[in-house]
Amino acid sequence: MFRFSSLFLSRRHNHLRRHSLRHLSSLTSQPLELPLSFPTYFIWGSNTGVGKTLVSAGIAASTLLSPHSQFHYLKPVQTGFPSDSDSRFVIDKVAQLLFLRNPHTPLFASHSVLNVSPAVTERSIENHEIGEQGFGASKLICKTLYAWEEAVSPHLAAEREGLEVKDSTVLETLHSCFRDVVGSGADKERSEIMCVVETAGGVASPGPSGSLQCDLYRPFRVPAILVGDGRLGGISGTISAYESLTLRGYDVVAVVLEDHGLLNEGPLMSYTRNKVPVLVLPPVPKDPSNDLMEWFEGCHSLFSNLKEIMHSAYFERIKKLHEMPKKARDIIWWPFTQHKLVPDGGVTVIDSRCGENFAVFKAQDAEVIAPVFDACASWWTQGPDAVLQTELAREMGYAAARYGHVMFPENVHEPALNCAEVMLEGVGKGWASRVYFSDNGSTAIEIALKMAFRKFSVDHGLIPNSHEDTTDGSSTDLLVLALLRSYHGDTLGAMEAQAPSAYTGFLQQPWYTGRGLFLDPPSVFMRNNKWMLSLPQGFHFGNLKLDSITFASHEEIFHKGRDKSKLAAVYSSYISKQLSGFKGSANIGALIMEPVIQGSGGMHMVDPLFQRVLVNECRSRKIPVIFDEVFTGFWRLGVETVVELIHCVPDIACFGKLMTGGIIPLAATLATNAVFDSFIGDSKLKALLHGHSYSAHPMGCMAAAKSIPWFKDPCSNPNITSEGRFLRELWDDKIVRQLSSHPAVQRVVALGTLCALELKAEGSNAGYGSLYARSLLQHLREDGVYMRPIGNVIYLLCGPCTSPEICHQLLLKLYKRLEDFDGIKN
């Protein structure tokens, strides 16, 4: 039994941090895990004054009617304090209500305020308790995390009163409260605990930093109860709030609104297609002297129903998360995966994504949703932070609503035109004049090969008259000039344009013949704290000593002044000899290469001088040049296009992956006017007869037109240097050099958003089929870093907007795990 009286506790100054928090690091000290051992819900409002706190109190009272139960009420942001304290309202009303229902029910209740602004006087802070923590007592724990005196929007109160709080700090404090709930309910069943977090104002009301609250709390993605508006105009406001939440990936479990006699629930149920329950509360008494006990009693069955809806959704979510790995094993065929080698527990359940982090379900020790940094950028596609992710979702929603999908040949729509223009003004600036849309990188390559072969055929007279209406072509066989370790995609034509590898063997592609001349290129890497050059056999050096060529920095590697070096002459002589020695009925009809970095071939850095000389040699022979920038384009290597690094331009270039911010597939092949003109004629048969059903789909073009300028704008990407041409250094040079000197490491390449290293390995431990790095990567995943290897090559890949501080933490975690790597003992 409890006494309905307040026991004022002594004020604890260590709980009241009055200083500004603006200088705290944006990097959280602990991962922001969401515990799943109990139901947690956010209470959102379609506006201010719609009854969020009444709903919170009703859910609390319904929960605490069960013996031995716990209810945790968290109010992260409170303004108008102390005259207005939602936390205090909940504890007072629930305690009074439970006492009236059953005076003999033991209850312990506490109310605390963790942080207040300097404007709030100390005597106004009422941290108090009700009852005793005896055996069998139910518990009601209410906390206000941050409070300001002025009853205005939190961002204004924070600015005016001197308690400015970063988003990361609010999230860390809330995370700490979640951990407290876990600790206090360790001996409880799931159904005996409930936690609600009540927001301030409406869904899109600003938080203390000015961020919209629907964005502020998105890293947790806690399921939502939306308190709608039953007043005139409330249908529109409630639907807008609902869409704001679902646009950001929140699950709205129920909508609750007060009855104002306007039957707003009908249109809302119709809007949600009856998939979301809509509960209607009786009118709330307007008399300030009314203690609302009768009203709460009248709502008892409704709140009990709401509680059951919340429990049902929670248990259904837990069930799905546990069942997903087995179901996936039974019906899904994963790409680039040997299913027999996937261990038990090896299937990662991704609940959602927020910016650069997966939200991963973990059930080993305690069930949690944990953030894990996507350090392979989901196969090199990702770049958006949480802000851009939301922007892209909104832009794509607009495009889908406006266009759906529309036919593209001989048509134009605004997203496609905008996308083409930003590409020609960016990655194609100074050389490209045409944009050909497709659906992914591999098909962009197929298109590029068709373009190049036509241009070569026209230039070399293989088509007698390019304007003649005829389909008769030359019998000459056209091959490509490409590099060993190259990779240009998985479609059959793209595979023919790459050197023999694990991807092209008989097991994978029985039709493969390798239709090209494949040169072994010189590579550059860091080893033992030095940038070094490695030259394959076959180069004639003369008196030039090439075994000791090193570089002080990667800037020196890319310096245009190397064109006058003796090494440039060696490269030219080697390439000329290879091309002159290539005999037979076939012609080299195109040069295709991944500029600077060969991705799937093992993250090798090709000497840019070699590639520049190679382009010049092909130019002199009228061999069209294709740059495969599907991986390297759009700031992956620290520049928008690798043209900036190798100081030469192609005739054709392919882009994809990060082009749309990685949110939806889209690719483009850019070409010069001269290439385009080679397809012009009086017959359709002379046109480029290639296309896709979803060519230039509006959603993809809209996303690309948003992402491309976003990444290069210093206002949205703080990593852009003052010149606007480069990203600032993201990887700590000191740690990179330490990695290059590690006994387990063969070589390191760090450039732009990429930091790759090859582990020293021999025999079956080396190469694409190697499992050598598996244990290392598993430990890194436990550290919150998701990596996927290329054999014994592992890499970190961040986004163009990733902060150097986050990259620093990634390198530290990698280095620490390398120190313990079992591989160095074998």
VOMARKE-320137 format. One line per 10 residues: number of its first residue (from 1); for each residue x, y, z of C-alpha. Coordinates in steps of 0.05 Angstrom, whole numbers. Example, Ala and Ser with C-alpha at 12.3 -4.5 7.8 and 13.67 -1.06 7.14 Angstrom:
# residues 2
1 = 246/-90/156 ~ 273/-21/143
***
This chain:
# residues 826
1 = 0/0/0 ~ 25/70/-14 ~ 13/138/16 ~ -12/190/-34 ~ 39/242/-14 ~ 103/269/-42 ~ 170/257/-8 ~ 215/312/-32 ~ 286/287/-40 ~ 348/327/-29
11 = 370/360/-93 ~ 428/325/-125 ~ 470/374/-164 ~ 507/318/-200 ~ 442/303/-236 ~ 432/375/-258 ~ 481/396/-312 ~ 472/470/-320 ~ 528/483/-368 ~ 521/487/-443
21 = 532/420/-479 ~ 548/449/-546 ~ 621/428/-544 ~ 609/354/-532 ~ 634/309/-588 ~ 585/286/-640 ~ 614/216/-634 ~ 575/176/-582 ~ 617/141/-529 ~ 573/79/-534
31 = 531/53/-592 ~ 459/76/-589 ~ 428/8/-580 ~ 353/0/-572 ~ 338/-55/-522 ~ 283/-103/-543 ~ 273/-139/-477 ~ 211/-96/-465 ~ 162/-56/-508 ~ 183/15/-522
41 = 140/66/-559 ~ 145/139/-578 ~ 83/181/-566 ~ 78/231/-623 ~ 28/287/-633 ~ -1/313/-697 ~ 5/381/-664 ~ 14/411/-595 ~ -44/406/-547 ~ -75/343/-576
51 = -69/302/-512 ~ -3/264/-516 ~ 7/266/-441 ~ -64/242/-428 ~ -51/182/-473 ~ 16/168/-438 ~ -19/170/-370 ~ -75/125/-394 ~ -26/73/-421 ~ 13/77/-355
61 = -48/66/-313 ~ -71/7/-355 ~ -2/-25/-350 ~ 6/-15/-275 ~ -61/-49/-259 ~ -23/-114/-269 ~ 15/-135/-206 ~ 92/-129/-205 ~ 91/-87/-268 ~ 137/-29/-287
71 = 122/32/-329 ~ 176/81/-351 ~ 156/149/-376 ~ 210/190/-410 ~ 203/262/-431 ~ 266/282/-469 ~ 248/355/-480 ~ 204/399/-436 ~ 192/473/-442 ~ 150/517/-397
81 = 181/483/-337 ~ 166/478/-279 ~ 96/507/-286 ~ 86/456/-342 ~ 115/388/-327 ~ 86/329/-366 ~ 127/281/-325 ~ 98/307/-260 ~ 27/305/-290 ~ 35/231/-308
91 = 60/211/-239 ~ 6/250/-202 ~ -52/227/-245 ~ -31/155/-249 ~ -18/150/-175 ~ -85/181/-159 ~ -122/138/-209 ~ -91/73/-184 ~ -106/91/-112 ~ -179/103/-130
101 = -184/37/-167 ~ -149/-5/-114 ~ -123/30/-51 ~ -87/-33/-30 ~ -44/-40/-92 ~ 29/-26/-74 ~ 61/26/-119 ~ 128/59/-120 ~ 132/121/-163 ~ 189/169/-176
111 = 197/234/-215 ~ 264/264/-232 ~ 291/320/-276 ~ 361/307/-303 ~ 381/372/-336 ~ 352/442/-330 ~ 371/509/-360 ~ 401/564/-316 ~ 334/601/-319 ~ 301/548/-276
121 = 310/562/-201 ~ 335/504/-159 ~ 275/505/-113 ~ 230/494/-173 ~ 262/426/-187 ~ 219/374/-154 ~ 252/306/-155 ~ 205/264/-113 ~ 182/194/-97 ~ 116/163/-76
131 = 111/98/-37 ~ 164/47/-22 ~ 202/-2/-64 ~ 176/-62/-28 ~ 168/-133/-54 ~ 111/-139/-104 ~ 103/-64/-114 ~ 90/-39/-184 ~ 137/17/-207 ~ 124/81/-244
141 = 188/117/-263 ~ 181/185/-295 ~ 240/226/-321 ~ 248/293/-354 ~ 314/294/-391 ~ 321/368/-409 ~ 278/426/-385 ~ 273/500/-401 ~ 231/553/-367 ~ 202/591/-426
151 = 141/560/-459 ~ 166/565/-530 ~ 194/518/-582 ~ 254/479/-553 ~ 305/509/-601 ~ 285/580/-580 ~ 286/562/-506 ~ 354/529/-513 ~ 383/589/-548 ~ 354/640/-500
161 = 368/604/-434 ~ 438/579/-445 ~ 426/504/-446 ~ 440/486/-519 ~ 440/411/-529 ~ 465/373/-590 ~ 423/319/-621 ~ 476/267/-604 ~ 473/288/-531 ~ 397/281/-528
171 = 404/211/-559 ~ 460/191/-511 ~ 419/213/-451 ~ 358/176/-477 ~ 400/115/-490 ~ 425/118/-418 ~ 353/119/-395 ~ 338/57/-437 ~ 396/21/-403 ~ 367/41/-335
181 = 302/9/-355 ~ 339/-55/-374 ~ 374/-55/-307 ~ 312/-43/-265 ~ 271/-96/-302 ~ 323/-151/-306 ~ 278/-198/-265 ~ 214/-181/-303 ~ 177/-215/-359 ~ 170/-177/-425
191 = 97/-164/-413 ~ 109/-134/-344 ~ 148/-74/-370 ~ 129/-17/-415 ~ 168/45/-435 ~ 140/106/-471 ~ 178/167/-495 ~ 135/228/-504 ~ 158/280/-554 ~ 145/355/-550
201 = 95/390/-595 ~ 82/360/-663 ~ 118/308/-705 ~ 158/361/-742 ~ 168/409/-683 ~ 241/428/-673 ~ 284/397/-619 ~ 335/436/-578 ~ 385/441/-636 ~ 332/460/-687
211 = 329/391/-719 ~ 259/365/-730 ~ 242/315/-676 ~ 221/263/-727 ~ 294/268/-752 ~ 325/275/-683 ~ 299/209/-657 ~ 305/171/-723 ~ 368/132/-703 ~ 326/91/-654
221 = 267/82/-701 ~ 222/66/-642 ~ 150/45/-661 ~ 101/102/-656 ~ 34/118/-626 ~ 6/178/-662 ~ -41/223/-623 ~ -84/254/-677 ~ -128/315/-677 ~ -203/308/-672
231 = -217/382/-684 ~ -235/418/-747 ~ -175/413/-794 ~ -149/354/-754 ~ -156/303/-809 ~ -106/340/-852 ~ -58/351/-794 ~ -61/279/-772 ~ -49/252/-842 ~ 9/300/-851
241 = 39/276/-785 ~ 29/204/-805 ~ 63/214/-872 ~ 121/251/-839 ~ 133/190/-795 ~ 125/137/-848 ~ 168/176/-897 ~ 225/168/-847 ~ 213/94/-836 ~ 175/95/-770
251 = 122/42/-757 ~ 57/74/-733 ~ 22/22/-691 ~ -41/61/-673 ~ -74/129/-680 ~ -111/158/-620 ~ -152/222/-621 ~ -203/259/-578 ~ -275/259/-601 ~ -298/329/-619
261 = -361/306/-653 ~ -333/313/-723 ~ -322/238/-737 ~ -250/249/-759 ~ -236/176/-747 ~ -274/155/-809 ~ -230/190/-861 ~ -168/169/-822 ~ -188/96/-822 ~ -202/101/-896
271 = -135/134/-909 ~ -97/79/-872 ~ -138/25/-907 ~ -157/0/-838 ~ -86/-26/-829 ~ -74/20/-770 ~ -124/20/-712 ~ -156/87/-698 ~ -181/95/-627 ~ -227/151/-605
281 = -224/181/-535 ~ -285/214/-504 ~ -284/290/-499 ~ -236/316/-447 ~ -269/361/-394 ~ -248/434/-403 ~ -259/454/-330 ~ -188/466/-301 ~ -213/444/-233 ~ -232/375/-259
291 = -182/323/-236 ~ -200/279/-297 ~ -208/217/-254 ~ -278/205/-282 ~ -253/216/-352 ~ -195/166/-343 ~ -244/115/-314 ~ -288/124/-375 ~ -227/110/-419 ~ -205/48/-382
301 = -227/-3/-434 ~ -198/39/-491 ~ -130/45/-459 ~ -131/-29/-442 ~ -144/-42/-516 ~ -88/5/-536 ~ -40/-30/-489 ~ -58/-97/-520 ~ -47/-69/-590 ~ 22/-45/-568
311 = 40/-112/-536 ~ 15/-150/-597 ~ 57/-107/-645 ~ 117/-115/-600 ~ 114/-190/-595 ~ 100/-196/-670 ~ 163/-155/-684 ~ 206/-199/-638 ~ 179/-261/-671 ~ 194/-236/-741
321 = 265/-215/-723 ~ 279/-285/-696 ~ 248/-321/-754 ~ 279/-281/-811 ~ 348/-316/-814 ~ 318/-386/-822 ~ 266/-362/-872 ~ 320/-327/-912 ~ 363/-390/-914 ~ 303/-430/-939
331 = 281/-386/-997 ~ 334/-333/-1015 ~ 393/-344/-1062 ~ 445/-293/-1042 ~ 494/-263/-1093 ~ 568/-277/-1088 ~ 554/-325/-1031 ~ 570/-398/-1020 ~ 511/-418/-978 ~ 546/-479/-950
341 = 598/-433/-918 ~ 548/-388/-883 ~ 554/-409/-809 ~ 497/-415/-760 ~ 484/-345/-735 ~ 518/-317/-797 ~ 456/-283/-826 ~ 453/-210/-807 ~ 382/-184/-796 ~ 380/-111/-817
351 = 320/-76/-786 ~ 332/-9/-820 ~ 385/40/-842 ~ 399/110/-815 ~ 451/149/-854 ~ 515/108/-855 ~ 492/57/-803 ~ 454/-8/-809 ~ 406/-20/-751 ~ 421/-94/-737
361 = 382/-143/-694 ~ 428/-177/-644 ~ 404/-233/-599 ~ 468/-264/-571 ~ 470/-235/-501 ~ 411/-189/-499 ~ 361/-172/-554 ~ 378/-104/-583 ~ 375/-64/-647 ~ 447/-40/-653
371 = 478/10/-701 ~ 533/-19/-745 ~ 573/24/-793 ~ 565/2/-865 ~ 639/0/-881 ~ 630/-32/-949 ~ 579/22/-968 ~ 532/-34/-987 ~ 573/-55/-1047 ~ 599/16/-1058
381 = 531/48/-1070 ~ 522/88/-1006 ~ 540/159/-989 ~ 482/196/-956 ~ 480/216/-884 ~ 414/213/-847 ~ 394/282/-871 ~ 404/266/-945 ~ 370/199/-936 ~ 307/235/-915
391 = 314/286/-970 ~ 320/230/-1022 ~ 260/194/-994 ~ 219/257/-1002 ~ 245/272/-1072 ~ 231/201/-1095 ~ 162/202/-1065 ~ 147/265/-1103 ~ 172/235/-1168 ~ 132/171/-1158
401 = 69/210/-1143 ~ 79/257/-1202 ~ 103/209/-1255 ~ 102/137/-1232 ~ 142/112/-1292 ~ 138/139/-1362 ~ 164/117/-1430 ~ 230/151/-1447 ~ 248/147/-1522 ~ 230/212/-1558
411 = 202/238/-1492 ~ 230/282/-1436 ~ 212/294/-1365 ~ 241/344/-1316 ~ 279/295/-1271 ~ 315/263/-1331 ~ 333/331/-1361 ~ 358/357/-1294 ~ 399/295/-1282 ~ 431/298/-1350
421 = 448/371/-1341 ~ 481/363/-1273 ~ 522/305/-1300 ~ 546/343/-1361 ~ 563/403/-1316 ~ 599/357/-1267 ~ 631/290/-1284 ~ 625/304/-1359 ~ 647/376/-1358 ~ 694/395/-1414
431 = 687/332/-1455 ~ 619/298/-1454 ~ 557/323/-1491 ~ 508/265/-1487 ~ 478/223/-1430 ~ 450/153/-1443 ~ 410/125/-1384 ~ 408/53/-1363 ~ 394/13/-1301 ~ 460/-9/-1271
441 = 535/-7/-1280 ~ 542/-71/-1320 ~ 491/-49/-1372 ~ 524/19/-1375 ~ 587/-18/-1396 ~ 550/-58/-1449 ~ 525/7/-1478 ~ 594/39/-1475 ~ 624/-20/-1514 ~ 572/-13/-1569
451 = 586/61/-1573 ~ 662/51/-1576 ~ 659/-4/-1628 ~ 614/38/-1673 ~ 660/98/-1666 ~ 721/55/-1682 ~ 686/24/-1742 ~ 667/92/-1770 ~ 736/122/-1759 ~ 772/62/-1790
461 = 726/54/-1850 ~ 696/-12/-1828 ~ 628/19/-1843 ~ 637/49/-1913 ~ 587/105/-1903 ~ 561/118/-1833 ~ 499/153/-1862 ~ 483/96/-1908 ~ 419/56/-1895 ~ 449/-13/-1887
471 = 460/-66/-1834 ~ 519/-98/-1869 ~ 579/-92/-1824 ~ 651/-112/-1831 ~ 671/-183/-1815 ~ 729/-155/-1775 ~ 730/-180/-1703 ~ 733/-124/-1652 ~ 768/-135/-1585 ~ 782/-90/-1526
481 = 847/-67/-1495 ~ 840/-76/-1420 ~ 880/-90/-1357 ~ 892/-152/-1316 ~ 851/-153/-1251 ~ 797/-113/-1286 ~ 723/-122/-1272 ~ 666/-88/-1309 ~ 604/-125/-1287 ~ 568/-191/-1291
491 = 531/-188/-1358 ~ 561/-230/-1413 ~ 587/-174/-1456 ~ 618/-138/-1397 ~ 652/-202/-1375 ~ 682/-212/-1444 ~ 716/-144/-1436 ~ 753/-164/-1373 ~ 814/-207/-1361 ~ 807/-280/-1338
501 = 791/-283/-1263 ~ 749/-321/-1212 ~ 689/-285/-1242 ~ 699/-310/-1313 ~ 719/-383/-1305 ~ 679/-441/-1333 ~ 641/-449/-1267 ~ 615/-379/-1274 ~ 612/-364/-1348 ~ 622/-423/-1395
511 = 615/-377/-1456 ~ 674/-334/-1434 ~ 731/-326/-1484 ~ 763/-261/-1461 ~ 756/-218/-1523 ~ 814/-172/-1511 ~ 887/-157/-1502 ~ 899/-152/-1427 ~ 960/-114/-1402 ~ 990/-124/-1333
521 = 992/-54/-1304 ~ 1041/-25/-1254 ~ 1010/-14/-1186 ~ 1022/34/-1128 ~ 1012/20/-1054 ~ 1037/36/-986 ~ 1082/-14/-950 ~ 1125/-3/-889 ~ 1106/70/-886 ~ 1124/85/-959
531 = 1085/94/-1023 ~ 1118/44/-1071 ~ 1114/26/-1144 ~ 1108/-46/-1167 ~ 1123/-63/-1239 ~ 1106/-129/-1272 ~ 1153/-168/-1315 ~ 1159/-148/-1387 ~ 1181/-76/-1379 ~ 1249/-58/-1408
541 = 1282/-10/-1361 ~ 1349/2/-1393 ~ 1393/39/-1344 ~ 1333/63/-1303 ~ 1331/33/-1233 ~ 1257/19/-1221 ~ 1262/-27/-1162 ~ 1269/31/-1113 ~ 1218/81/-1138 ~ 1179/110/-1079
551 = 1134/170/-1069 ~ 1130/218/-1010 ~ 1054/224/-1016 ~ 997/206/-1061 ~ 997/278/-1087 ~ 1065/262/-1118 ~ 1036/200/-1150 ~ 984/241/-1187 ~ 1028/299/-1206 ~ 1024/317/-1279
561 = 1098/332/-1280 ~ 1113/257/-1282 ~ 1096/259/-1356 ~ 1167/282/-1369 ~ 1199/227/-1329 ~ 1240/169/-1356 ~ 1187/123/-1329 ~ 1135/154/-1375 ~ 1180/136/-1434 ~ 1186/65/-1408
571 = 1110/60/-1404 ~ 1101/88/-1474 ~ 1152/40/-1503 ~ 1120/-20/-1469 ~ 1049/-3/-1491 ~ 1070/13/-1562 ~ 1106/-53/-1566 ~ 1045/-91/-1541 ~ 998/-57/-1590 ~ 1046/-65/-1649
581 = 1057/-138/-1632 ~ 983/-153/-1632 ~ 969/-187/-1698 ~ 913/-225/-1730 ~ 846/-211/-1762 ~ 819/-176/-1700 ~ 826/-102/-1685 ~ 831/-67/-1618 ~ 766/-29/-1621 ~ 765/3/-1551
591 = 805/16/-1489 ~ 765/2/-1426 ~ 793/12/-1357 ~ 776/29/-1285 ~ 814/93/-1273 ~ 863/91/-1215 ~ 829/38/-1171 ~ 810/-32/-1194 ~ 754/-49/-1146 ~ 731/-121/-1149
601 = 799/-143/-1175 ~ 827/-131/-1105 ~ 828/-56/-1093 ~ 892/-46/-1132 ~ 916/24/-1147 ~ 942/29/-1219 ~ 997/78/-1231 ~ 959/138/-1260 ~ 1019/155/-1303 ~ 1013/88/-1337
611 = 939/98/-1350 ~ 951/168/-1377 ~ 1004/143/-1425 ~ 958/86/-1445 ~ 903/136/-1462 ~ 951/178/-1503 ~ 976/117/-1542 ~ 904/97/-1558 ~ 887/168/-1579 ~ 944/166/-1630
621 = 913/103/-1659 ~ 841/128/-1658 ~ 820/76/-1608 ~ 761/102/-1567 ~ 773/106/-1492 ~ 722/82/-1440 ~ 729/100/-1367 ~ 690/53/-1321 ~ 674/100/-1263 ~ 617/59/-1236
631 = 656/50/-1172 ~ 705/108/-1174 ~ 658/164/-1195 ~ 624/216/-1151 ~ 677/229/-1098 ~ 696/157/-1082 ~ 769/174/-1093 ~ 765/244/-1065 ~ 744/278/-1131 ~ 679/281/-1168
641 = 709/246/-1228 ~ 776/211/-1234 ~ 791/255/-1293 ~ 815/304/-1240 ~ 868/253/-1217 ~ 895/224/-1282 ~ 892/290/-1322 ~ 861/261/-1385 ~ 791/252/-1411 ~ 755/193/-1442
651 = 710/189/-1502 ~ 658/150/-1462 ~ 649/141/-1387 ~ 602/99/-1345 ~ 572/118/-1278 ~ 525/85/-1228 ~ 524/63/-1155 ~ 533/129/-1116 ~ 501/168/-1173 ~ 432/167/-1138
661 = 461/170/-1068 ~ 454/94/-1070 ~ 379/96/-1055 ~ 356/65/-1121 ~ 390/34/-1183 ~ 407/80/-1241 ~ 466/86/-1288 ~ 489/130/-1344 ~ 538/126/-1401 ~ 566/194/-1422
671 = 596/205/-1491 ~ 626/259/-1535 ~ 590/289/-1595 ~ 636/251/-1641 ~ 613/185/-1611 ~ 540/207/-1616 ~ 549/227/-1689 ~ 573/158/-1708 ~ 502/133/-1696 ~ 468/187/-1738
681 = 438/164/-1804 ~ 376/162/-1847 ~ 355/94/-1821 ~ 333/72/-1751 ~ 379/12/-1761 ~ 438/59/-1752 ~ 413/83/-1684 ~ 436/54/-1618 ~ 386/-2/-1610 ~ 394/-13/-1536
691 = 347/4/-1479 ~ 312/-16/-1415 ~ 240/-15/-1396 ~ 257/31/-1338 ~ 306/76/-1376 ~ 312/144/-1341 ~ 259/126/-1291 ~ 237/190/-1256 ~ 251/167/-1185 ~ 323/149/-1200
701 = 335/213/-1240 ~ 304/254/-1184 ~ 349/221/-1133 ~ 411/232/-1176 ~ 394/305/-1190 ~ 390/314/-1114 ~ 451/273/-1094 ~ 502/298/-1145 ~ 497/372/-1125 ~ 491/353/-1051
711 = 558/318/-1049 ~ 595/377/-1081 ~ 562/433/-1041 ~ 603/456/-980 ~ 539/476/-946 ~ 514/404/-946 ~ 581/368/-948 ~ 632/396/-898 ~ 686/352/-928 ~ 690/394/-993
721 = 752/437/-993 ~ 750/512/-1005 ~ 768/501/-1078 ~ 708/455/-1087 ~ 747/403/-1126 ~ 771/356/-1072 ~ 749/322/-1008 ~ 791/336/-947 ~ 833/279/-921 ~ 787/230/-886
731 = 837/176/-864 ~ 887/192/-809 ~ 955/189/-844 ~ 991/167/-781 ~ 946/106/-771 ~ 947/89/-845 ~ 1022/87/-842 ~ 1020/44/-780 ~ 974/-4/-816 ~ 1023/-8/-874
741 = 1078/-29/-826 ~ 1037/-81/-790 ~ 1066/-152/-797 ~ 999/-180/-819 ~ 991/-129/-876 ~ 1020/-137/-946 ~ 998/-69/-975 ~ 952/-10/-962 ~ 916/38/-1008 ~ 882/99/-978
751 = 850/149/-1024 ~ 787/191/-1018 ~ 733/149/-984 ~ 772/84/-991 ~ 822/52/-944 ~ 840/-19/-967 ~ 891/-68/-943 ~ 915/-136/-966 ~ 930/-187/-912 ~ 994/-227/-920
761 = 972/-296/-942 ~ 996/-354/-983 ~ 965/-414/-1019 ~ 891/-424/-1007 ~ 891/-366/-957 ~ 904/-317/-1015 ~ 858/-299/-1073 ~ 784/-288/-1082 ~ 763/-355/-1052 ~ 801/-343/-988
771 = 766/-345/-920 ~ 828/-319/-887 ~ 797/-253/-863 ~ 732/-284/-837 ~ 750/-284/-763 ~ 778/-214/-766 ~ 716/-186/-799 ~ 671/-222/-750 ~ 706/-188/-692 ~ 699/-121/-728
781 = 625/-132/-736 ~ 621/-144/-662 ~ 655/-76/-655 ~ 601/-44/-698 ~ 638/-43/-764 ~ 607/-82/-822 ~ 659/-103/-873 ~ 658/-153/-930 ~ 723/-180/-959 ~ 750/-191/-1028
791 = 787/-254/-1011 ~ 845/-234/-966 ~ 835/-161/-983 ~ 793/-121/-934 ~ 772/-49/-940 ~ 736/9/-906 ~ 692/51/-951 ~ 658/112/-922 ~ 615/165/-956 ~ 634/233/-984
801 = 601/266/-923 ~ 631/220/-870 ~ 669/259/-817 ~ 744/247/-809 ~ 729/233/-735 ~ 686/173/-754 ~ 740/149/-803 ~ 791/156/-746 ~ 749/111/-701 ~ 742/60/-757
811 = 817/57/-767 ~ 829/50/-692 ~ 781/-9/-688 ~ 813/-41/-749 ~ 883/-33/-721 ~ 863/-60/-653 ~ 833/-122/-683 ~ 893/-132/-728 ~ 936/-135/-666 ~ 896/-194/-642
821 = 888/-226/-710 ~ 900/-301/-706 ~ 924/-301/-778 ~ 993/-273/-760 ~ 1006/-334/-716 ~ 995/-384/-773
***
